[in-house]
Amino acid sequence: MRAVTWQGTRDVRVRSVPDPEVEEPTDVVVRVTSTGICGSDLHLYNVMGPYIDPGDILGHEAMGVVQEVGPEVSTLRAGDRVVVPFNISCGRCFMCDQGLQSQCETTQVRAYGKGAALFGYTKLYGQVPGGQAEYLRVPFGDTLPVKVPKGPPDERFVYLSDVLPTAWQAVEYADIPPGGSVTVLGLGPIGQMAARIALHRGARLVVGVDLVEARLSRAAEHGVHTLDLKEHGKDLANTVRSLTDGRGTDSVIDAVGMEAHGTRLTAAAQRVTAMLPDAVARPLMEHAGIDRLDALHAAIDIVRRGGTVSVSGVYGGAVDPMPLLTMFDKQVQLRMGQANVRSWVDDILPLLDDSDPLGVEGFATHTMPLAEAPRAYEMFQARSDNMIKTLLTP
């Protein structure tokens, strides 16, 4: 089969690789019909090279049609249409029973002290072949894949793999009071969808912050009060306070993570580390890694006293400095973590009907053949052609 493979920093290529097979009696093999490129895939593209081997298959936002089922799978059969959650969870362990599928104890990557394994996401998370491919082996066929109806286009459902549950959890963790307010930092795919979900769930004011005009315009079309970071810069927190009786918003969602525009020194250090030999780079990242924290620090500044900061953007630093004095003084609550996809599916599925209240159909700005994945990664990194979300079609 053909698959998108990592070959080096900022170097992905479509290669022929062996077809996946049923390895365990509970496995299924899915023929992928749509697969997304996620903002966190750019972390692999740019920074996380020390934990990836050339040839590793990328991608964790896939859906398709079941081609083969293991002998112990009872709920699926060949021809069923499924979405594949990005965290690989058994659905039966203690953590899965708590709704914390991202911490599944069956697939937990204990060698690196991490949570559940993820599709297509480095040795830190199991080095499991990903979904930017023609076929995907999916464990736990009875409990992991989400069966969806035949008929509607893939875009109706594909975001159940990551974007929708990640954005839903971001809003849930933000704990926005009824009729309250929230600032969303970063209007990429997760920020865009989180803003829509917050409005759908009754937020009175959703403020969206970014510095890319296409992202700001798109959010504004859906009722978000947008602020251009290039215009407001260091006055951002005061501007938000001016919209909220001088307090700040009840909640802030950081949908940026390590891609934040921080100091040039930190950005340069990340680039240099990514280019070092793995044996040198890994200890640096694990014990001395620092993220660009402008977005997170802005969130703590913007949120009102007693408010909540919800972090959905991925951070990778080991020694990130936090303004604990400010957080303590303001009585800020902080929630974060990988989305527990299966926990939110039942809440989201009823919204994926013909009324499409979240605007999932048409959410992708680009749809490209799998063969053009290298160009898609380049465009996404450069934010060219107003690219916000891309689906690949094998």
C-alpha positions as CSV (number, residue, x, y, z in Angstrom):
1,M,0.0,0.0,0.0
2,R,1.0,3.7,-0.2
3,A,1.5,5.6,3.0
4,V,2.8,9.0,4.2
5,T,6.2,8.3,5.9
6,W,8.5,10.5,8.0
7,Q,12.0,10.6,6.5
8,G,13.5,13.5,8.4
9,T,12.8,17.0,9.8
10,R,10.5,18.7,7.3
11,D,10.7,15.7,5.0
12,V,7.7,13.5,4.5
13,R,7.3,11.2,1.5
14,V,4.7,8.8,0.1
15,R,6.2,5.3,0.0
16,S,5.1,1.8,-0.7
17,V,5.0,-0.2,2.5
18,P,3.6,-3.6,3.5
19,D,-0.2,-3.9,3.9
20,P,-1.4,-4.2,7.5
21,E,-2.8,-7.5,8.6
22,V,-5.0,-8.8,11.4
23,E,-2.4,-9.6,14.1
24,E,-4.6,-10.1,17.1
25,P,-8.1,-11.8,17.1
26,T,-9.7,-8.5,18.1
27,D,-8.1,-6.5,15.3
28,V,-9.9,-5.0,12.2
29,V,-8.3,-3.7,9.1
30,V,-9.8,-0.5,7.6
31,R,-9.6,0.7,4.1
32,V,-9.0,4.4,4.6
33,T,-11.2,6.8,2.6
34,S,-10.3,10.1,4.3
35,T,-7.5,11.1,6.6
36,G,-6.6,14.5,8.1
37,I,-3.4,16.4,8.7
38,C,-3.5,17.7,12.2
39,G,-1.7,20.7,13.7
40,S,0.1,18.3,16.0
41,D,1.5,16.5,13.0
42,L,3.5,19.7,12.4
43,H,5.3,19.0,15.8
44,L,6.5,15.7,14.2
45,Y,7.4,17.6,11.0
46,N,9.4,20.2,12.8
47,V,10.5,19.2,16.3
48,M,10.0,15.6,17.4
49,G,12.5,13.9,15.1
50,P,14.5,12.4,17.9
51,Y,11.6,10.1,18.6
52,I,10.7,9.0,15.0
53,D,12.5,6.6,12.7
54,P,12.6,7.1,8.9
55,G,9.8,5.2,7.4
56,D,7.3,5.6,10.3
57,I,3.8,6.1,9.0
58,L,2.1,9.3,10.1
59,G,-1.5,10.3,10.7
60,H,-4.1,9.9,13.4
61,E,-7.3,11.2,11.9
62,A,-8.7,8.4,9.7
63,M,-12.0,6.9,8.7
64,G,-13.0,4.3,6.2
65,V,-14.5,0.9,5.5
66,V,-13.8,-2.3,7.4
67,Q,-12.0,-4.7,5.1
68,E,-11.2,-7.6,7.4
69,V,-12.2,-8.5,11.0
70,G,-10.4,-10.7,13.5
71,P,-12.2,-13.9,14.7
72,E,-13.1,-12.4,18.1
73,V,-14.7,-9.2,16.7
74,S,-18.5,-9.4,17.1
75,T,-19.8,-5.8,16.5
76,L,-18.3,-5.1,13.1
77,R,-18.2,-6.8,9.8
78,A,-16.6,-6.2,6.4
79,G,-18.2,-3.2,4.7
80,D,-19.1,-1.3,7.9
81,R,-18.1,2.4,7.9
82,V,-16.0,3.5,10.8
83,V,-14.1,6.4,12.3
84,V,-10.9,5.6,14.2
85,P,-10.2,7.6,17.4
86,F,-6.6,8.8,17.6
87,N,-6.0,7.4,21.1
88,I,-5.7,3.6,21.1
89,S,-7.8,2.5,24.1
90,C,-9.1,-0.9,25.1
91,G,-12.4,0.4,26.5
92,R,-12.3,-2.0,29.4
93,C,-9.5,-1.1,31.8
94,F,-9.7,1.1,34.9
95,M,-8.8,4.3,33.1
96,C,-11.2,3.6,30.2
97,D,-14.0,3.0,32.8
98,Q,-13.2,6.5,34.2
99,G,-13.7,8.0,30.7
100,L,-9.9,8.6,30.5
101,Q,-9.2,6.7,27.3
102,S,-6.1,8.8,26.7
103,Q,-4.7,7.1,29.8
104,C,-5.6,3.5,28.8
105,E,-3.6,1.1,31.0
106,T,-3.7,-1.6,28.4
107,T,-1.8,0.5,25.7
108,Q,0.0,2.8,28.1
109,V,3.6,3.5,26.9
110,R,5.3,2.8,30.2
111,A,8.8,2.8,28.7
112,Y,8.6,6.6,28.3
113,G,6.2,7.3,31.2
114,K,3.4,8.3,28.8
115,G,-0.3,7.5,28.5
116,A,-2.2,5.6,25.9
117,A,-0.6,4.7,22.6
118,L,-1.6,6.9,19.6
119,F,-1.7,6.2,16.0
120,G,1.2,7.6,14.0
121,Y,2.8,9.5,16.8
122,T,6.4,8.6,17.7
123,K,8.1,6.2,20.1
124,L,6.8,8.2,23.0
125,Y,3.3,7.0,22.1
126,G,3.9,3.5,20.9
127,Q,5.3,4.0,17.4
128,V,2.0,2.6,16.0
129,P,1.6,2.9,12.2
130,G,-0.7,5.8,11.4
131,G,-3.7,6.5,9.3
132,Q,-2.3,8.6,6.4
133,A,-2.3,5.5,4.4
134,E,-4.5,3.3,2.2
135,Y,-5.1,0.8,5.0
136,L,-4.9,0.9,8.8
137,R,-4.8,-1.9,11.3
138,V,-7.1,-1.0,14.2
139,P,-6.9,-2.9,17.6
140,F,-9.9,-3.5,19.8
141,G,-12.4,-3.8,17.0
142,D,-15.4,-4.1,19.3
143,T,-14.6,-1.0,21.5
144,L,-12.4,1.4,19.6
145,P,-13.8,2.2,16.1
146,V,-16.9,4.3,15.9
147,K,-19.5,2.9,13.5
148,V,-21.2,5.6,11.5
149,P,-24.0,5.5,8.9
150,K,-23.4,5.0,5.2
151,G,-24.5,7.7,2.9
152,P,-23.4,11.2,4.1
153,P,-19.9,12.4,2.9
154,D,-16.9,11.5,4.9
155,E,-16.5,15.1,6.1
156,R,-19.7,14.6,8.2
157,F,-17.9,12.2,10.4
158,V,-14.1,12.2,9.9
159,Y,-13.5,14.9,12.6
160,L,-14.8,12.4,15.2
161,S,-11.3,11.0,15.0
162,D,-9.7,14.1,16.7
163,V,-10.9,17.6,15.9
164,L,-14.4,17.3,17.3
165,P,-13.7,15.5,20.6
166,T,-10.5,17.6,21.2
167,A,-12.5,20.8,20.8
168,W,-15.4,19.4,22.8
169,Q,-13.2,18.5,25.7
170,A,-11.5,21.9,25.5
171,V,-14.8,23.5,26.0
172,E,-15.9,21.0,28.6
173,Y,-12.7,21.6,30.6
174,A,-13.0,25.4,30.2
175,D,-16.1,25.2,32.4
176,I,-17.8,28.2,30.8
177,P,-20.7,29.3,33.0
178,P,-24.2,29.5,31.3
179,G,-24.2,32.7,29.3
180,G,-20.5,33.2,30.1
181,S,-17.5,34.2,28.1
182,V,-14.4,32.5,26.7
183,T,-11.3,33.5,24.8
184,V,-9.9,31.0,22.3
185,L,-6.2,31.5,21.6
186,G,-5.3,30.1,18.2
187,L,-7.9,29.7,15.4
188,G,-6.5,26.7,13.7
189,P,-8.8,23.6,13.3
190,I,-9.2,23.0,17.1
191,G,-9.6,26.7,18.0
192,Q,-12.2,27.2,15.2
193,M,-14.2,24.2,16.3
194,A,-13.9,25.0,20.0
195,A,-15.3,28.5,19.3
196,R,-18.2,27.0,17.4
197,I,-18.9,24.5,20.1
198,A,-18.8,27.1,22.8
199,L,-21.3,29.2,21.0
200,H,-23.5,26.2,20.4
201,R,-23.4,25.4,24.1
202,G,-24.6,28.8,25.1
203,A,-21.6,31.1,25.6
204,R,-22.6,34.7,25.4
205,L,-19.2,36.0,24.2
206,V,-16.5,34.0,22.4
207,V,-13.3,36.0,21.6
208,G,-11.0,34.4,19.1
209,V,-7.4,35.5,18.8
210,D,-5.0,34.8,15.9
211,L,-2.6,36.6,13.6
212,V,-3.7,35.0,10.3
213,E,-6.4,36.9,8.4
214,A,-8.0,33.9,6.9
215,R,-8.5,32.3,10.3
216,L,-9.9,35.4,11.8
217,S,-12.3,35.9,8.9
218,R,-13.5,32.4,9.1
219,A,-14.2,32.6,12.9
220,A,-16.0,35.9,12.5
221,E,-18.3,34.3,10.0
222,H,-19.5,32.0,12.8
223,G,-20.2,34.7,15.3
224,V,-16.8,34.9,17.0
225,H,-15.5,38.3,18.2
226,T,-12.1,38.2,16.6
227,L,-8.9,40.0,17.7
228,D,-5.8,40.2,15.5
229,L,-2.7,39.6,17.5
230,K,-0.6,41.7,15.1
231,E,-2.9,44.7,16.0
232,H,-3.3,44.2,19.7
233,G,0.0,42.6,20.7
234,K,1.0,43.4,24.3
235,D,-2.4,45.1,24.8
236,L,-4.3,41.8,24.2
237,A,-5.3,41.2,27.8
238,N,-6.4,44.8,28.3
239,T,-8.5,44.6,25.1
240,V,-10.2,41.4,26.3
241,R,-10.8,43.0,29.8
242,S,-12.4,46.0,28.0
243,L,-15.0,43.6,26.6
244,T,-15.8,42.0,29.9
245,D,-16.3,44.9,32.4
246,G,-12.6,45.0,33.2
247,R,-12.5,41.4,34.5
248,G,-11.3,39.1,31.6
249,T,-13.3,36.2,30.2
250,D,-14.6,33.5,32.5
251,S,-12.5,31.0,30.6
252,V,-9.6,30.8,28.2
253,I,-8.8,27.9,25.8
254,D,-5.2,27.6,24.7
255,A,-5.5,25.9,21.3
256,V,-2.0,26.9,20.3
257,G,0.6,24.8,22.3
258,M,4.2,24.6,21.3
259,E,3.6,26.3,17.9
260,A,3.2,29.6,19.7
261,H,5.1,32.7,18.4
262,G,7.5,33.1,21.3
263,T,11.0,34.4,21.6
264,R,13.4,33.9,18.7
265,L,15.9,32.3,21.1
266,T,13.5,29.5,22.2
267,A,12.4,29.0,18.6
268,A,16.0,28.7,17.5
269,A,16.8,26.2,20.3
270,Q,13.9,24.0,19.2
271,R,15.1,24.0,15.6
272,V,18.7,23.2,16.6
273,T,17.6,20.4,18.9
274,A,15.5,18.8,16.2
275,M,18.6,18.6,14.0
276,L,20.9,17.0,16.6
277,P,21.6,13.2,16.7
278,D,18.9,11.4,18.5
279,A,21.2,10.3,21.4
280,V,22.0,14.0,22.1
281,A,18.5,15.5,21.4
282,R,16.4,13.1,23.5
283,P,18.0,14.0,26.8
284,L,17.8,17.7,26.0
285,M,14.1,17.4,25.2
286,E,13.3,15.2,28.2
287,H,15.3,17.2,30.8
288,A,15.9,20.7,29.4
289,G,13.3,21.3,26.7
290,I,11.5,24.6,26.8
291,D,8.4,25.6,24.9
292,R,7.3,28.9,23.4
293,L,4.8,29.8,26.1
294,D,3.4,33.1,25.0
295,A,0.0,31.7,24.4
296,L,-0.2,30.0,27.8
297,H,1.1,33.0,29.6
298,A,-1.4,35.2,27.7
299,A,-4.2,32.8,28.8
300,I,-3.3,33.2,32.5
301,D,-3.2,37.0,32.0
302,I,-6.6,37.1,30.1
303,V,-8.7,34.9,32.3
304,R,-10.7,36.6,35.0
305,R,-9.9,35.9,38.7
306,G,-11.4,32.6,39.7
307,G,-11.6,31.6,36.0
308,T,-10.5,28.5,34.2
309,V,-7.8,27.9,31.6
310,S,-8.3,24.9,29.3
311,V,-5.2,23.7,27.4
312,S,-5.8,21.6,24.3
313,G,-2.6,22.8,22.4
314,V,0.2,20.2,22.8
315,Y,3.3,21.2,24.8
316,G,6.5,19.2,24.9
317,G,8.9,21.1,27.2
318,A,10.2,19.5,30.4
319,V,11.2,22.7,32.3
320,D,8.6,25.2,31.1
321,P,8.5,28.2,33.6
322,M,5.0,29.0,34.8
323,P,3.9,32.2,36.6
324,L,2.7,30.3,39.7
325,L,2.5,33.5,41.8
326,T,0.0,35.0,39.3
327,M,-1.9,31.7,39.0
328,F,-2.2,31.4,42.8
329,D,-3.1,35.0,43.3
330,K,-5.8,35.0,40.6
331,Q,-7.1,31.6,41.8
332,V,-6.8,30.2,38.3
333,Q,-8.0,26.7,37.6
334,L,-6.1,24.8,34.9
335,R,-7.2,21.7,33.0
336,M,-5.5,20.0,30.2
337,G,-4.7,16.7,28.4
338,Q,-5.1,14.6,25.3
339,A,-8.8,14.3,24.3
340,N,-10.5,11.2,25.6
341,V,-12.2,10.6,22.3
342,R,-14.6,7.8,23.2
343,S,-16.0,9.8,26.2
344,W,-17.4,12.5,24.0
345,V,-18.7,10.5,21.0
346,D,-22.2,10.1,22.3
347,D,-22.5,13.9,22.9
348,I,-21.2,14.8,19.5
349,L,-22.9,12.2,17.2
350,P,-26.4,13.7,17.5
351,L,-25.0,17.0,16.1
352,L,-23.7,15.3,12.9
353,D,-27.1,15.3,11.1
354,D,-28.4,17.2,8.1
355,S,-28.8,20.4,10.1
356,D,-25.0,20.4,10.7
357,P,-25.0,23.0,13.5
358,L,-21.2,22.9,13.9
359,G,-20.5,23.3,10.2
360,V,-18.5,20.1,9.7
361,E,-19.3,19.8,6.1
362,G,-17.1,22.4,4.4
363,F,-14.8,22.6,7.4
364,A,-11.8,21.5,5.4
365,T,-10.2,24.3,3.4
366,H,-8.3,21.8,1.2
367,T,-8.9,18.2,0.1
368,M,-5.9,16.6,-1.7
369,P,-4.8,13.2,-2.9
370,L,-2.6,11.2,-0.6
371,A,0.1,11.4,-3.2
372,E,0.3,15.2,-2.6
373,A,0.9,14.9,1.2
374,P,4.4,16.3,1.0
375,R,3.1,19.5,-0.6
376,A,0.2,19.6,1.8
377,Y,2.6,19.5,4.8
378,E,4.7,22.3,3.3
379,M,1.6,24.4,2.7
380,F,0.2,23.8,6.2
381,Q,3.6,24.7,7.8
382,A,3.8,27.9,5.7
383,R,0.0,28.6,6.1
384,S,-0.1,29.2,2.4
385,D,-3.2,29.4,0.2
386,N,-5.2,30.1,3.4
387,M,-4.9,26.5,4.5
388,I,-6.5,25.8,7.8
389,K,-7.6,22.1,7.6
390,T,-6.7,19.5,5.0
391,L,-8.1,16.1,4.3
392,L,-6.2,13.5,2.2
393,T,-8.0,11.0,0.1
394,P,-6.1,7.7,-0.5
